[in-house]
């Protein structure tokens, strides 16, 4: 059973471009979380999704950021018109249901030039 | 007030030492508790869940005090490989997870 997969592992974008980060949860996991981690800082919750539904997006900036978890395929975190302050590591985590611990993917390191 | 607070450290201890980390949480409705370990530039990995009665896994012991709303992690006989950042994680109602900022541990030869 493969773990949580994220791609790309490293992504470089210029200011104003779009960044698309993908997360494939573990097999059988229907819950996905996205977190952002700035250098030397802790994990910050962004959004929690179940298949086809956004459950909690309270940690996600209102503008430029969106997330989806379609019925088929990976979860996508999309950042439009990236700025330098978006440079960070973005981790996703999945779990099979309630009352379970989270399993993390290896992260995507976004660098905005 | 933050949902979860940890002493950021750093803790620098010699090999073989015993070290303890504490973590406090603010929401009395918190339901599940975990310790994760994060190595530099890697993803967090579950170290252990924390149960009400306390639990032990080899050199690691976790305790939960619901009355005082704190969680502890004790590491005995520290190894060089224990050097990492230790994250306290709390699950509140539903599937809301809150992470502490982490406590940095360096075990020195």
Interface residues (C-beta under 8 A of the other chain):
Chain A: X31 X33 X35 X41 X42 X43 X45 X48 X55 X56 X89 X91 X95 X98 X99 X101 X102 X103 X104 X105 X106 X107
Chain B: X31 X32 X34 X41 X42 X43 X44 X45 X46 X49 X87 X89 X91 X94 X95 X96 X97 X98 X99 X100 X101 X102
